[in-house]
Amino acid sequence: MTRTSHLDSRYSWARLGVTLLIALMLNVGMWSVIVVMPAVQAEFGIDRAEASIPYTFTMFGFALGNLLIGRAVDRFGVAWSMIGAAVLAALSYVLVALSGSVMAISGLHFFLGFGTAAGFGPLIADISLWFHRRRGLAVAIAASGNYLSGAIWPIVLSGLLASQGWRAVYLVLAVLIAVTVVPLSLLLRRRAPLETETEATAPHGVAARRGRAFSPTALQWLLGLAGIGCCVAMAMPQVHIVAFCVDLGYGPAVGAEMLSLMLLGGVASRLVSGLLADRLGGVVTLLLGSALQCLALFLYLPYDGLVPLYVISLIFGLSQGGIVPAYAVIVREYMPAREAGARVGFVMMATILGMALGGWMAGWIHDVSGSYQLAFVNGILWNLLNIAVMVVILRRGRGGSAAAVRMA
């Protein structure tokens, strides 16, 4: 095999299919905690901010897992990294289900989030090594596993949650993760040949021009700041839509449906954004998605009717789904392939920290103000920070992605 013959090959697409299945299963850990939040709050008699703490711990673990498992993928390959993460996630589900205090549940959710992280950034980094011309689309499809998981599992689990309780939900998930992710991961044992330095850092022959705008380290930190901003904003609807619907008297099942609709819209958005990234580059694609997300957040302020909330949730999903995958595309456009796992992992860690911070902040603002109105305003302000950072990157890197398109 030549150094680049594996790129965009038939095997690459088959590998992408397996990657999507693993992501669909493993990422449920990010969404199950949202679905059970009202049930946990009711069982322990705690307020909304306290009920959000397990989610916050999940996202802290998810953030660190993206970084450390990403590094493990660079060193040991994706297959064994996925297997270890799946075992950790399954064990965490069991221990949470057997726990009797909020403190124990919250702490164990850190490890659940850590294992779940393998299904996001590390998988995205790995699949990016197998594509070049369709890298944006491939990354978007792999990232869509996260949203598909959120769209499917809340509805699938809602019946079991209503009849058997949240602890039964976690025990079922432990079994499902173990029996699906481990055998699927064994299909990913083949490793991609590393690209040469020129190929990795100079897609379409324009990396030297891009490199003068920011060093890789400076760009990584800027992307991390942007990731925190966009995901604090993103967390408000995603994390609290179920609780929001409970407050309005619509019930958790309606909230789960809105979350699923939002995430299905996000899947469509990710696929379209992947196609755009292959033509416009990651920076422009990310900036467009962030601007649309900000506009969608404004729509939540004047409306709280049932039908408008369904419509707005879909609009929000269609607006923001492509943002996070665009970060991975930017990393692969600007940085070496041998550092893909660590660099993508760092930026994904920042986005997840933003989700964790945003989820907690929204709950705290709700408890202080008595509603989610100010929480939506808070999200909008953080979203504007993301837009400002991306405008700086676009202006300093002028000619980067656009030149790549012209020279392709």
C-alpha positions in Angstrom: 0.0 0.0 0.0 1.3 3.5 -0.8 1.2 6.1 1.8 -2.0 7.6 0.5 -3.7 4.7 -1.2 -5.9 4.1 1.9 -7.5 7.6 1.6 -11.1 7.7 0.5 -11.0 4.0 -0.4 -13.7 1.4 -0.2 -12.3 0.2 3.1 -12.4 3.8 4.4 -16.2 3.9 3.8 -16.7 0.5 5.4 -14.6 1.6 8.4 -16.8 4.7 8.6 -19.9 2.5 8.9 -18.4 0.6 11.8 -17.3 3.9 13.4 -20.8 5.2 13.2 -22.3 2.1 14.9 -19.8 2.4 17.8 -20.6 6.1 18.1 -24.3 5.4 18.1 -23.9 2.9 21.0 -21.2 4.5 23.1 -22.5 8.1 23.1 -25.7 7.1 24.9 -23.8 8.0 28.1 -23.9 11.7 27.2 -27.7 11.6 26.8 -29.0 9.1 29.3 -28.1 11.4 32.2 -30.3 14.1 30.7 -33.2 11.8 30.3 -33.1 10.6 33.9 -32.4 14.0 35.4 -36.1 14.7 36.5 -36.4 11.2 37.9 -33.2 11.6 40.0 -34.3 15.0 41.2 -37.7 13.6 42.3 -36.1 10.5 44.0 -33.7 12.5 46.1 -35.8 15.7 46.6 -33.1 18.1 45.3 -33.3 21.3 43.3 -32.5 21.7 39.6 -28.9 22.8 40.0 -28.1 19.8 42.2 -29.9 17.5 39.8 -27.6 18.9 37.0 -24.4 17.9 38.9 -24.3 14.3 37.5 -24.5 15.8 34.0 -21.7 18.2 34.9 -19.5 15.4 36.2 -20.3 13.3 33.1 -19.1 16.2 30.8 -16.0 16.7 32.9 -15.2 13.0 32.4 -16.2 13.3 28.7 -13.9 16.2 28.3 -10.8 14.6 29.9 -11.6 11.3 28.1 -11.5 13.1 24.7 -8.0 14.3 25.5 -6.5 11.3 27.1 -8.2 8.6 24.9 -7.3 10.7 21.9 -3.6 10.4 22.9 -4.1 6.7 23.5 -5.4 6.4 19.9 -2.3 8.1 18.6 -0.1 5.6 20.5 -2.0 2.3 20.7 -4.6 2.5 17.9 -8.3 3.0 18.1 -9.5 -0.6 18.6 -8.0 -1.3 22.1 -8.8 2.3 23.2 -12.5 1.7 22.3 -12.6 -1.7 24.1 -11.1 -0.3 27.3 -13.5 2.7 27.2 -16.5 0.4 26.6 -15.7 -1.8 29.6 -15.3 1.3 31.8 -18.6 2.8 30.6 -20.5 -0.5 31.2 -19.0 -0.9 34.7 -19.9 2.7 35.5 -23.5 2.2 34.5 -23.8 -0.7 36.9 -22.2 1.1 39.8 -24.4 4.2 39.3 -27.5 2.0 39.2 -26.5 0.5 42.6 -25.6 3.8 44.2 -27.7 5.4 47.0 -26.5 9.0 47.2 -26.3 11.9 44.9 -22.6 12.4 45.7 -21.8 8.8 44.6 -23.9 9.0 41.5 -22.2 12.3 40.5 -18.7 10.9 41.1 -19.4 7.8 39.1 -20.8 9.8 36.2 -17.3 11.2 35.8 -16.0 7.7 34.9 -19.1 7.1 32.8 -18.4 10.3 30.8 -14.7 9.3 30.5 -15.6 6.0 28.8 -18.3 7.6 26.7 -15.7 10.0 25.3 -14.1 7.3 23.2 -17.2 7.4 20.9 -16.7 11.1 20.0 -13.3 12.9 19.5 -11.1 9.8 19.4 -13.3 8.1 16.7 -13.5 11.4 14.8 -9.7 11.8 14.8 -9.2 8.2 13.7 -11.6 8.4 10.8 -10.1 11.7 9.6 -6.9 9.7 8.8 -8.7 7.6 6.3 -10.1 10.4 4.1 -8.8 13.4 2.2 -11.2 14.7 -0.5 -14.2 13.7 1.6 -12.7 14.3 5.0 -15.3 16.9 6.0 -18.2 14.6 5.1 -16.6 11.6 6.8 -15.9 13.6 10.0 -19.5 14.8 10.0 -20.9 11.3 9.6 -18.8 10.0 12.5 -19.8 13.0 14.6 -23.4 12.4 13.8 -23.3 9.2 15.8 -23.4 11.4 18.9 -26.6 13.1 17.8 -28.2 10.0 16.4 -27.6 8.4 19.8 -29.3 11.4 21.5 -32.2 11.3 19.0 -32.9 7.5 19.3 -32.1 6.5 22.8 -34.2 9.0 24.8 -37.3 7.7 23.0 -36.3 4.1 23.2 -35.6 4.4 26.9 -38.6 6.5 27.9 -40.9 3.5 28.2 -38.5 1.6 30.4 -37.9 4.7 32.5 -41.6 5.2 33.1 -42.3 1.5 34.0 -39.1 0.4 35.7 -37.3 3.5 36.8 -34.0 5.1 35.9 -31.8 2.4 37.6 -33.2 -0.3 35.3 -32.4 2.0 32.3 -28.7 2.1 33.4 -28.5 -1.6 33.9 -29.9 -2.3 30.4 -27.4 0.2 28.9 -24.5 -1.5 30.7 -25.3 -4.8 28.9 -25.9 -3.2 25.6 -22.6 -1.3 25.6 -20.6 -4.4 26.5 -22.1 -6.7 23.9 -22.0 -4.3 21.0 -19.0 -2.0 21.3 -16.4 -4.6 22.2 -16.9 -6.8 19.1 -17.3 -3.8 16.8 -14.1 -2.3 18.0 -12.1 -5.4 16.9 -13.0 -4.5 13.3 -10.9 -1.3 13.6 -7.6 -3.0 14.4 -6.0 -1.9 11.1 -4.1 1.3 11.4 -3.7 4.0 8.8 -0.2 4.8 7.4 0.9 8.2 8.7 0.9 10.9 6.1 4.1 12.7 5.3 4.7 16.1 7.0 3.9 17.9 3.7 0.7 16.0 3.2 -0.5 16.4 6.7 0.2 20.1 7.1 -0.4 21.3 3.5 -3.8 20.2 2.2 -4.3 21.6 -1.3 -0.8 23.2 -1.0 -1.7 26.2 1.1 -0.6 25.3 4.6 2.5 27.4 4.5 0.4 30.5 3.9 -2.0 29.4 6.7 0.8 28.7 9.1 2.0 32.3 9.1 -1.4 33.4 10.6 -1.2 31.3 13.8 1.1 28.7 15.2 -0.5 25.3 15.8 -0.4 25.9 19.5 -1.9 29.4 19.3 -4.6 28.1 17.0 -5.4 25.2 19.2 -6.0 27.5 22.2 -8.1 29.9 20.2 -10.2 26.9 19.0 -10.5 25.8 22.6 -11.8 29.2 23.6 -14.3 29.3 20.7 -15.4 25.7 21.6 -16.2 26.8 25.2 -18.2 29.7 23.9 -20.3 27.9 21.4 -21.0 24.9 23.7 -22.1 26.9 26.8 -24.7 28.3 24.4 -25.5 24.9 22.9 -26.0 23.3 26.4 -29.0 25.5 27.3 -31.5 23.8 25.0 -29.8 20.4 24.8 -29.3 19.8 28.5 -32.5 21.5 29.9 -35.1 20.9 27.2 -36.6 18.0 29.2 -36.7 19.9 32.4 -37.9 23.0 30.6 -40.9 21.1 29.3 -41.6 19.7 32.8 -41.6 23.2 34.2 -44.1 24.3 31.5 -46.4 21.3 32.3 -45.8 19.3 29.1 -44.0 16.4 30.9 -40.7 14.6 30.3 -42.0 12.5 27.4 -42.6 15.7 25.4 -39.2 17.0 26.3 -37.6 13.8 25.2 -39.4 14.1 21.8 -38.1 17.7 21.5 -34.6 16.6 22.3 -34.8 13.8 19.7 -36.2 16.3 17.1 -33.4 18.7 17.9 -30.8 16.1 17.5 -32.2 14.7 14.3 -32.0 18.2 12.9 -28.4 18.2 14.2 -27.7 15.1 12.2 -28.9 16.7 9.0 -27.0 19.9 9.8 -23.8 17.9 10.4 -24.0 16.1 7.0 -24.7 19.4 5.2 -21.9 21.1 7.1 -19.5 18.2 6.2 -20.2 18.8 2.5 -19.7 22.6 3.0 -16.4 22.0 4.9 -15.1 20.0 1.9 -15.7 23.1 -0.3 -15.4 26.1 2.0 -13.0 24.8 4.7 -13.6 24.3 8.4 -13.3 27.9 9.6 -16.0 29.4 7.3 -18.3 26.4 8.0 -17.9 26.8 11.7 -18.6 30.5 11.6 -21.8 30.0 9.6 -23.1 27.4 12.0 -22.3 29.5 15.1 -24.1 32.5 13.6 -27.2 30.4 12.9 -27.1 28.9 16.3 -27.2 32.4 17.9 -30.2 33.3 15.8 -32.0 30.1 16.9 -31.4 30.8 20.6 -33.1 34.2 20.2 -36.3 32.3 19.1 -36.6 30.6 22.5 -37.1 34.0 24.3 -40.6 35.0 23.1 -42.2 31.5 22.8 -43.2 28.8 25.2 -46.2 27.2 23.5 -46.0 23.5 22.6 -46.1 23.7 18.8 -43.6 26.7 18.7 -41.2 24.8 20.9 -41.3 21.8 18.6 -40.5 24.0 15.7 -37.8 26.0 17.4 -36.1 22.8 18.7 -35.9 21.6 15.1 -34.6 24.9 13.9 -32.0 24.9 16.7 -30.9 21.4 15.7 -30.6 22.4 12.0 -28.6 25.5 13.0 -25.9 24.1 15.3 -25.3 20.5 14.3 -22.2 21.2 12.1 -20.3 23.4 14.6 -18.4 20.8 16.6 -17.3 18.6 13.7 -15.9 21.7 12.0 -13.3 22.0 14.8 -11.9 18.6 13.8 -11.8 19.6 10.2 -9.8 22.7 11.1 -7.4 20.7 13.1 -6.8 18.3 10.3 -6.4 21.2 7.8 -3.8 22.9 9.8 -2.0 20.3 11.9 0.0 17.1 11.4 -1.8 13.7 11.1 0.5 12.1 13.7 -1.0 14.6 16.3 -4.6 14.2 15.2 -5.8 12.3 18.3 -4.2 14.7 20.8 -5.1 17.9 18.9 -8.7 16.9 18.1 -9.0 15.6 21.7 -7.9 18.9 23.1 -10.4 20.9 21.1 -13.2 18.4 21.8 -12.3 18.6 25.5 -12.8 22.4 25.3 -16.2 22.0 23.7 -17.3 19.5 26.3 -16.2 21.7 29.1 -18.4 24.3 27.6 -21.3 21.9 27.6 -20.6 21.0 31.3 -20.3 24.7 32.3 -23.4 25.6 30.3 -25.5 22.8 31.7 -24.6 23.8 35.3 -25.0 27.6 34.6 -28.4 27.1 33.1 -29.6 25.1 36.1 -28.1 27.7 38.6 -29.7 30.6 36.7 -33.0 28.8 36.7 -32.9 28.3 40.5 -31.9 32.0 41.1 -34.4 33.6 38.7 -37.2 31.0 38.7 -37.2 30.5 34.9 -35.0 29.7 31.9 -35.3 33.2 30.2 -32.0 34.6 31.6 -30.4 31.2 30.9 -31.2 31.6 27.2 -29.7 35.2 27.3 -26.6 33.8 29.0 -26.3 31.3 26.1 -26.6 34.0 23.5 -23.8 36.1 25.1 -21.4 33.1 25.1 -22.4 32.4 21.5 -21.3 35.9 20.6 -17.9 35.2 22.1 -17.5 32.2 19.8 -18.4 34.2 16.8 -15.9 36.9 17.7 -13.1 34.4 18.0 -13.9 32.7 14.7 -14.0 36.1 13.0 -10.5 36.8 14.3 -9.3 33.4 13.0 -10.9 34.0 9.6 -9.5 37.5 9.3 -5.9 36.5 10.3 -6.1 33.4 8.2 -7.6 35.2 5.2 -7.0 33.3 2.0 -6.7 29.9 3.8 -9.7 27.8 3.2 -11.0 29.8 0.3 -7.6 29.5 -1.4 -7.7 25.8 -0.8 -11.0 25.6 -2.7 -9.7 27.5 -5.6 -6.6 25.4 -5.9 -8.3 22.0 -5.4 
